[in-house]
């Protein structure tokens, strides 16, 4: 005998609590049992907006710090030449200090900044992934 609460008389439903678990199409055939949504798995956290937002915020801080270090060198040399011309005219290894910094030391300094950025960025991503999987 069909339950009076069921809109389709051909379908038998034991209790009112289970009535919401079935989806039917227009002909009254059961499509699938519906289950309540599960909490997100740790692997889903990695692909979430909050995970990406946190990671991008930390990488932005790293980028700003590296850009500031680069600007110190880029703007510091002309300022040192302007405010301390005698010190920058000192000869070191056959070069004036200005040319030694500009021609020899500037590129290794930029490589150090970029190497630090890449290493730290990869660490940030790995740490975020580890935290996401732990939660």
N, C-alpha and C positions, 0 to 999 in steps of 0.2 A: 504494500500500500504506500502511496506517495505521501511524503510529508507535506502538510498544508503550507509551510513556510517556503517550500521550494517552488520557483516559478515554472519549472519544467516538470510535468507529472511523470515523465518517463524515468527521471533520475531519483534515486533514493538517497536521502541524506540522513545520517544517523543522528547528529546533534546540531544545534544551532551554531556551536563554536566552529564546526568544520565546514559550515555552509559557505563561508567566505574564501575557502581555499581552492575552489574550483572556478575556472573560467570557461564560459561556453560561447560558441559562435551563434549565429542567427538561427541555425537549424536545431540548436539544442545539444549538439555534440560537445562533449567535454574536450577542451583543447589541451590543458595541462594543469597540473596541480601548482598553485601559486604558493610560494613560501615567503615569509617575511624577509626583508633584506638583511644580509649578513654584514657584520662590521668589516671594514676594509682590512685586507691582509697586509702584512708588512711590505710585500712586494708592490702592492697598489700604492702605498705611501710614497714610493720613489717616483711615481708618475703623477703625483698630486700637485695641485697649484701651490699649496703651502710649502711643500718640499722645494719646488723650483724657486719660489719667492725667497725663502731663507737662503738657499744656495746663491742666488743672484745678489742678494744683499751683502753676503760675506765676500763674494768676488768683487763687488763694487768697492767695498772698503779696501780690499787688497789692491785694486787698480788705482784708486786714488792715492794710496800710500806710495806705490811705485811711480806714478806720474809726478808726485811731489819730489821724490828722490831725483828723478830725471831733471825736473825744473830747477832744483838746487844747483846741479852741475851746469845746466844750460845758461842760467842767469847769473850764477855765481862767478863764473870766469870773467865776463865783462865787468861785473861790479868790482872784483878784485883788481882788475887792470885799471879801473878808474880811481879807486880809493887807495890802492897800495901799489903804485907803479914801480917803485923801487924794489919791492919784494918780488914782483913778478918779472923783473928784468934780471934777476940773479941767474947765472948760468949753472945748469946741472947737466952733466954728461954731454956738453957741447951745445945744448939747447937753452934758450931762455925758459924760465919756468912756465911762462904762458904757452909756448910752443910744445913743451913737454906734456903739459896737461891736455892741450887741445889735440896734438898730433899723435901722442902715444898712449896716454892714460884714459882719454875720453871713451874710446870704443870698448876697452875691457870693462870699464865702469858700466856702460850700457848693457854689455853681455851679462854682467853680474846681476843687474836689475832684472833683465828678462829671464835669466835662469832662475832667480829667486821667485819671480812671478809664476813661472810654469810649475816649478816644484810645489810651491805653496797652493796653487790652484788645484793641482791634482790631489794634494792632501785634503783640501777642503771638500772636494767631491767624494773622496773615499770616506772621510769622517761623516759626512751627511748621509751617505748610503748606509754606513754601519749603524748610525743612529736610527735611521728609518726602519731598518730591518729588526732592530732591537725593540722598537715600540710595538 
